[in-house]
Amino acid sequence: MTATVPAASIVGMVVSAIVSIALPIVLAIYWRKKSNADLKCLVLGMATFVLFALVLESICHRIVLYLAGIDASNIKKHIFFYAIYGGLAAALFEETGRYVVMKFLMKNNLRKENSLMFGIGHGGIESIIILGATYIGNIVTSIIINTGAMDIAFAEMDEATKSTAIAQLEPLWTTPAYSFYMAGLERVLAIAFHICASFLVYRAVKGKNISFYLIAVLLHFAMDAGIVLLANVFSNVVLVELMLLAFVAVVIAVTRSLYIGEKDVEINKAEC
């Protein structure tokens, strides 16, 4: 009834799952020791993603996509709208969330070191929830499929239910193995971007210069909308990830230059 999930695919899932979970933890520990950044800012970054992306943005998606008549069954027919709307929504909710939290909850300890710790928290929890948890589930499911236990469960289902279940599981054995590794690379790049965006929003709040917030929104929109559109145009996921890598590399280079040149005069050393 089901095919076997290739070993290379399972290894790719394992590698990407480890990267998506371990990288944020390692980064947080490293940056804490190197800069003495406040771990409370890490937690604030995590909370910002959960509230503004997983809760508020998700509510917005349900309303807008429902009104537009778009769901999982016809999303490919509206890919341009989905890319533009999705990219804009993610950019506005997440960057506004950063701005609000930094302005009102980090105002007593708004240092550039803490802005990076905030970004690690924001991008890190996204990585753990979006990819880490998903891939752990996929790994377990793949093992169940390969042991034959899934076919036993399918034997007790009616044809309609069985067909739906197989269609949902089919990507596990039809997706090329390298795509599972690319997912890990994409999370690394996403975390790097969130760290950079957090610094840009910090500059907007600290320097009372809204243009840095707008730049963060524009870059976030360009990245999210761009990757959806590129994936629709180019079937080669490696090519798409290389384009994303080039984009994020430029953002990192510019942000690093701004970070090094930032004269961060601490207003107050109180904790967040």
N, C-alpha and C positions, 0 to 999 in steps of 0.2 A: 504493500500500500504506500509506504514512504521509502524514499531513497536514503542511503547512508550519508551522513554529514561528513565530508572529508576531514581527515586529521589535520591537514594544513589550515582549514577554516577554524577548527576548534582552537588550534594553537594561536591563530590570529586574534580570536576573541579573548583568549587568556591574556595575551600580551597587551592588548588594548585596554582590557579591564584593569590590569595591574597599573598601567600607565595612568589611566584616568583617575584612579583612586590614590595611588602612591605619590604621584607628582605634586598635587596640592599640599599634601602633608609634608613632603620633603622641602618644598619651597617655603612653607610657613615656618618650619623649624630653622632653615637656613637664614631666612630674612630676619627672624627674631634675634638670632645670635649675632648676625652681622650688623644690624642697625638698631637693635633694641626697640623695634617697632612694637606697638601695643597690640596684644592678642585680642583685646576687645574690639579693635578695628577689623580684625579678621572675622569675628562673629557678626559684626555689623554688615560686612560685605556679604556674608552668607545669608543673613536675614533679608537684606535688600533684594537679592535675587529671588528668594522664596516668595516674598510679598509682592514685589512689582512684576516679576516675570511669571511665576507659577500661579499666582492668584489673580492679580488685577489684569494682567495681559491675557491670561486664559479666558477670563470672563468677557473681555473685549472681543477676543477671537470668536467665541461662541455666538455672541450677538451679531457681529458683522458678517461672519460667514453664513449664519442662518438667514439673515436678511438678503444676502447675495445669492442664496441658494446653492452654496458650495459645500460639499462634504467629501469624504474619502473616495466615494465612488466616481466623482466627476472632477476631481481636483486638477487632473492633467489637462482638462479642457480649458481651465482658467489659470494656467500656470503663471502667466504674466501678471495678472491681478494679484494672485497669491504671493508672488515674489515681492512686488512693490508694496502691497499692503502689509505683508508679514514682516518685511525688512523695516518698514517705517514704524510699525507698532513696537517691534522689539527695541529699536533704537530709542524711541520716545519714552517708553516705559522704563527701560533699564537705565538710560542716562539721566532721566529725570529722577529716578529713584536714588541714584548716586548723589545727584545734586542736593536733593532734599535732606538725605541722611547726613551728608558732610556739612551742610549748612546749619542744621539744627541739632544733630546728635554728636558731631565731632568738632564743633566750633571751638571748644576749649583745648583741643589738642590736634589741630589741623596742621600736621607736618607732612612733608613730602614722603618721608619714610612710611608714615601711617597710611598714606594714600595707596602706596604699593601693596601694603598688607591688606588693605581693604579690597584691592583688585584680586589678590590671591584668594581671598575668601569668596568673592563674587564668582570668579571664574572656576574656582575649585569645587564649590558645591554644585554648580551647574554640571561640571565634568562627572562628578560622582553620581549625581541623580540621573542625568540624561544618558550617559554612556556606561558608567560602572555598573549600576544596578541592572540596566537593560541587558548588558552582556553577561552578567552573572546568571541571569535567568535564561539567556540563550545557551550558555554553556551547559547548564543543567538539563535543559530540554534536548540539546544535541546528544548528550550522553544517554538520555532515556530513549531517544529515537534509535541510536546505534545499538542499544541492547535488545531492541525488538519489543520493549514494553509498550511503546506507543501504538504499535499495530494491534496489540492485544486490547488496548483501550478502544481503538477505532472499531474493532469487531463488534462491540456492543452498541455502537451508534447507528442511527438511521442514516440513509445515504446523504440527505441534505446537510445534516450536521457534520458528517464526516468530510464532505467535499469542502465545506467552509473551513474546517480545522486544517485540512491538508493545504489549502490555498494560503492560509496564514503562516504555516510552517515551511512552505516550499522555499522561501528565500534562504533558509539555512543551508540547503544543499545545492541551490542553483546559483547563489551569489559567488563570484570568483573569490578565492581565498585571500588575495591581496587586498580586497576591499575592506576586509575586517581589520587589517593592519592600518589602512588609510584612516579608519575611524579614530584610531589612537592618535595619529599625527594631527588630525583635525582638532582634537581636544587640546593638544599641546599648543597649537596656534591660537585657539580660542582663549585659552587661559592667558597667553601672552598678550592678546589684544585687550582683554579685560583689565589687565594690569596697566597697560598704556592708557586706556580710556579713563581709568580711575584717576590717573595722574592729571590728565587733561581737565577733568571735571574739578579736581582739587585746585588747579590753577584758576579755573573760572570762579570758584568760591573764594579762595584766598585772596586773589587779586581783584575781585569784583569785576571780572571781565567775562561777560556772557559769551563772547565769541569762542572761547575754549570749549564751553558746553556745546555750542552749535557745531563746532568741528567734530567733537566726539559723537554727536548724533549723526552727522553726515557720514563719518567713517563707518560707524556701526551699520547704518542703513546700506551703504555701498557694499560692505562685506556680506551681510545677510542676504540682501536681494541679489547681489552678484553671484553668489555661490549657487543659489537656486536656478537662476537663469543659465549660468554656465553649465550646470549639471544637465539641464534640459537640452542644451545645444551640443555638448560634447559627451559622448558615451563613455569616454575613457576617464575613469575617476582619478587616475594618477595625474593626468593633465590638469584637471580641475584643482586638485590639491596643490600642485606646483604653482598654479596661478594664485591660489590663496596664500601660499608660502611667500611668494614675491610681494604680495600686498602687505601682509603682516610684517615682513622684514623691513619695508619702507617705514611703516608706522613705528616700529621699534626703534629704528635709526633716528627718526625725527624726535621721538619722545625721549630717547636717551640723551640727545643733545640738549633738549629743554631741561631735563632733570639735572644734568651736570651743571648747567648754567643757572639753575634756580638758587637764589639766595634766600634760603628758608630761615627767616627770623622767627623763632618760636614766641608766640604771644603768651602762652601759658603752658606749663609742663604738667598740668593736671591731666588725669586720664580721661579717655573718651567717655 
